[in-house]
Amino acid sequence: MNTSMISASVTMGQLQRKLDTISHNITNSNTTGFKRREATFSDLLSQQVYNQHDLSKEGGRLTPFGLRVGSGARIAQTALRLDQGSLIPTDRELDFAIAEKNHFFQVQSSENGEQQNRLTRDGAFYLSEDPDNAGLLTIVNSNGDFLLDANGNRINLPLNFQAINVSNTGGLSVTLDDGTAQNIADLSLIRVIKPQLLESIGDNYYRIPDVATLGFAEQDVFEAVAAGEALLSQGSLEGSNVDLGREMSELIATQRHYQFNTRAVSMADEMSGLVNGLRR
């Protein structure tokens, strides 16, 4: 196949992946706590072609003797960008926004009958009856997964309370019917040191992979946020960090690059047709 056709067709496939990433960002521009991804490219293998080895026959030549021929480009990385999203006031007691970009809530979900811990920036929570503790309430998200405390346990609240209060350091307390305050728990927040290792598993969730198999120690990848360090805002939610203007500009530029490569394929096909049509 024509070299230019190979280069263009390979690049088109990778540009489609970038278009998919941009589309995913735009689709989730209104998703609470969503973090955008950014695709970056790198060159594939290239070769140096020397079309004339006898320099004596090329006197007066102005163009270079060698030609560097590439094989197109590929997606080098689809990087997760944890830039802080804007805080949106909701005045709702169970809406919590994290104001630190590398921090995540830890929730417990069930997968194939096993309890798994997940990370999320979505701070919209609700009250539900604790299935394991009759007469007590617990805090869940929209998927029914349990919000965990600093000890990795579900958070239990009594039935006889009037208000829920969360400090900016993550301490959760309730005001009882008699007006007294009762400390309940400290919210579990995880600081991710190497966010590019996080695995996106859908539903605005992330998972920490088996770091040992990647050659890392746990303390080099994530750590629990110490008491008093969290930066939470009750009555607010963190919006997506997607900039629609930027994403639309990237979308238009990527489409133009795609069109350029489709034109290169068409031109290579036309040139092949001309060559095949030559007659002595």
N, C-alpha and C positions, 0 to 999 in steps of 0.2 A: 504494500500500500504506500501511496505517496507520503513522504516524511511530514510535509506540512499538514496533510490530512490527519495523520496520527496525532501530532501535537495539538491541533485544534480540537479534535474529538475528545481526547483525554481531558483537556482543560474544560470543555463544555460540561463533562460529567461532574467535575469538581465545582464548577460555578453553580450547577444545580443544587449541590449540597449547601453552598452559601446562601442561595435563594431560600432554601428550606429553613435555614437558621434564622434569616431575617423575617420570614413569614411567621415563624414560631414566636419571635420577639414581639412582632406587631400584634399577633393574636392575643398575647398575654399582657398587653400594655395596661390593662385595667385589672389584672390579677393581683390581689393583695400579697405583698412581700416577694413578688417575682423578681428574679435576677436574670438579666439578659446574658446572652452568649455572643461572642465575637469570633468570626472565622478569620484565620490568617493563612497565607499561602507560602509555599516554598517551591523551588524549582525541582523538577525531576532530573533524571540522568541526562547528560548532554555529551556530545562527542565533537572532536575537532576534525574537520574534513579538509584534507590538502588535495586540491584539484589539479595541481601541476607541480611535479617534483623537479623538472628540468628548468631551473631559473633562467638559463641562457635563452630560452625560447619566449621569455616573457619580458623582454626589454621594453621599457616605457610604460609598463603596466601601473595604473594608479590604484586599482582596487587591491585589497589584501589577498595574499595567496591562500590563506586558511579561512575556513568558514566554521563558526561554532553553531552546531545544530542541536537544539534541545528536544525534549520529549513532552513538553507541556508543563503544567503546574499541578500541584495537589494541595489539599487542605492539610496544613501542618498541625493545626490545633484549633479546636473550638473552645476558646477560653471562657470560663465563667467569670463575669464581672460583678463584684460584690459592692459596687458603689451604693451609697445610702440613697434610698428612695425618700420622697417627701412624706412628712407625717400628716395624716388626714384626721382631723378631730371628728369623733363620733359621739362623745359623751355617753358611752356605753361602758358599764362596769367591767365587762369581760372582754373588752378589746384592749390588747396590749401591743405596743409598738416598740421594737428594739432600735435604739439610737446609736448602735455601734456596728460597723459594717461586717465584722467577722464573727458575730455572735449568732447563735441559733437556739430556738426552743427545741427541747427534746420531748418527743411524744412516743407512746407505745402503741403499736398496731399489731394485728394478728395476720400472719401469712402462713398459709398451709398448716393451720393449727398451732403454729409456734409464735411466741411473742417476740417481736422485733422492735428495736428502737430506731426512730427516724428523726431527721433534723428538718426543721422548717422555719421560715421567717413569717409565715402567716399567723398573726396573733389574734384571730377572731375565734373566741372560745364560747362554750355554752355549758350549762349545768345539766347533769344527768344523774339518775340514780345509780349508785355503785352496784354492779351485779354481784360483787363478792361481799358487800357489807350492807345488809338491809338497814334502812333507816338513816343512811348517810348519803350525801351527794358527792359527786366528783366532777371534775372539769374535763370536757372533751372538745374536740374541734368538729368541723362540719362533716368529717368522715367517721365520727364516733370514736376516734383514737384518743387515748388518755394522755393528758398533760402530766409530766413527771416533775417531782420535786428534786431537790439537790441530792437526795439519797437514792434516786432512781425509783421511787415509789409513786403510786397514784396519790393524788391530793384528795383528802376527804374533808368535807365540810358538814357541820351540823345543819339540821333543818330549821332551827329557830334563830335565824340571823336576819338582819335588816339590810346590811350593805356589805360589799366586798371592797377591800382596799389593798392596793398593791403599791409599794414604795418604788422609787426609781432605782433601788438596789435589788429589787426582785423579791422582797419580803411580802408575803400574802397574809392578810389578817381579815377577820370579819367583825362586824359590830352586831352583837346579839340583841335579842328583843328587849332585854333589860338595860340596854345602853352600854354595856361593858364590851371591851375589845378583847378578842382572843386571837393570838398568833397561831397560824395554821402551818405554814411551811415556807421555805425559800424555793422559788422556781428554779428548775434545772436549766441552765444555759451553758452551751458548749462554745468555746472559742476554737475556730478552725484556723490552724497556722498555715496549712498548705491547701487552700481551697480547690486547686486544680485536680486534686485527688478525689474530690467528692463525686459520687455517682448519682446522676439524676434518675429517679425511678418513677416519675410521674406524680400527679396530684400535688405538685409543688413541694415534693419531698426529696431529700437527699439522703444518701447512705454512705457511711465511711467503709471503704473496702478493707480487706484483710491486709493491714499495713505490713505485717511481717513478711508476707510473700513479695511485697514490693521493695523490701530492703530498708524499711523505715522503722524507727521506734515510735510507739504510740505518742510519747511526749513531744515528738517532733512534728506530729501531724495535727493533734487536737489536744485540748485540755479543758477541764471543767472551770468555769468562771468562779473565782473565789467570791465568797460572801462580801458584799459591799462594793463590788466592782461593776455590777450590771448597770446598764443605762436603759431603763424602761419608762415608757410613758403610758399611763392608764387612760382609757377613754380616747385612744387614738389608734389608727392602723397605719402601717407603712405601705405606701403605694409602690407600684412597680418602678424600677429604675430605667425603664425603656424611654428613650427620647424619640418620639415619633418623627420629628423633623429629621433627625440624624438617620433613623432607619429608612425613611423614604428616600433620602439622598443616596444611601448605600444601595437600596433596591434599584433605583434608576441606573446608577453606575454599573451595577452587576448585570442588569439586563442589557446595557450597551455593550459590555464586554462579551456577553453571550452572543449577541447579534454579530459582533465583529468576528468571532470564531466560526459562526455558521457561514458567514460570507467567505471566510478562508477555506472552509470545506467545499463550498460551491465553486470557488475559483480553482481549487486543486482538481476537482472533478472535471471542470471545463478544460483545463490544461491536459488532463489525461485523455479526454475525448479528442482534442486536437492532435495529440501525438498518435493516438490509435488510428486517426483518419488520414495520416500522411501516406502518400503514394509516391513510388519512385517514378 
